[in-house]
Structures are given as C-alpha cells and as structure tokens.
Amino acid sequence: MPRKSRGQSEAGPDAVDQHVGARIRLRRALLGMSQTTLGARLDLSFQQIQKYEKGANRVSAGRLWAFAAALDVPVSFFFDDMPDVPRAAPGGPAAAADGCPADAVDVLAKRETLELVRAYYDVADAEVRRRLFDLVKSMASTRRRVRHAA
C-alpha cells in the first residue's frame, strides 16, 4: 500500500495546500523565475518546488515565510482569492473547495495568462494600461452578451 504524505488525505492533496501551491507558482511565473532559481534561493531542489506548487507537499509556516521573502510578497498573498474551504476534523479528509470555479483556476495556470499579465504591466503609461483594460473588458462583455443571446 503506498504511503501517503504527511497531512494528506487518501483522496490527494488538501484544497488549501493546492491553493497555496498555485499562488506560489503564479507569483514565481509572474516574476519570470524558474523553479530552479526559486529552489536555489530557498536551498531546495526544483523537484521540491514542483511538489510544493502542486500541493503534494504541505508548506510549513516557516517555509511559507521563506517563500514570501524569496518572492517579495506578504505571507497573506498565498491566501488571497481563496474560496471558503470547509475544514474536516483533525486527522480526517479535507472537504472539497466551494465557490471557486475549476475553469478560473485553470485559466490562472496557463502560460498565456501569465504572459498577458506580464505584458499588461510592462505598459509604462498608466492611462494606456487603463484603456487597454477597458477595451478587453468591453470585448469580453460583448462576447458574453452574444453567447447568452444565442
């Protein structure tokens, strides 16, 4: 019988661990940093970084503090946008995350999304950035209206 990781349920990684891991990956990618580079900053292998990012390894409080320092964000960043996750009794399996559509998480994990966000923030003029934002929002709204009308 395969051994389960400490703090993991039989069903797989805990929803909170997956969210924190996804936020680590998001920030690392937004900075254009490789897993190897982040690992070097934290004295970890890139394989360990992969496991943290997938939620396979639970991030301890001390390690979370180190990730925050290495990625130049407050610790709270890793919990931003976290849906309400009902917690199971200690030692029991964690409940599934509610309120966060699976496709929203998938979109944030795509390289295209990260490149778009990087390019957006590379636009130096704040007014141009705002207009670009408004343009994309209006295009998305038009698409939604057409889809709902069909």
C-alpha positions, 0 to 999 in steps of 0.5 A: 500500500503506498504511503501517503504524505504527511497531512494528506488525505487518501483522496490527494492533496488538501484544497488549501495546500493546492491553493497555496501551491498555485499562488506560489507558482503564479507569483514565481511565473509572474516574476519570470523565475524558474523553479530552479532559481526559486529552489536555489534561493530557498536551498531546495531542489526544483523537484521540491518546488514542483511538489510544493506548487502542486500541493503534494507537499504541505508548506510549513509556516516557516517555509511559507515565510521563506517563500514570501521573502524569496518572492517579495510578497506578504505571507497573506498573498498565498491566501488571497482569492481563496474560496471558503474551504470547509475544514474536516476534523483533525486527522480526517479528509479535507472537504472539497473547495466551494465557490471557486470555479475549476475553469478560473483556476485553470485559466490562472495556470496557463502560460498565456495568462501569465504572459498577458499579465506580464505584458499588461504591466510592462505598459509604462503609461498608466492611462494606456494600461487603463484603456487597454483594460477597458477595451478587453473588458468591453470585448469580453462583455460583448462576447458574453452578451452574444453567447447568452443571446444565442 
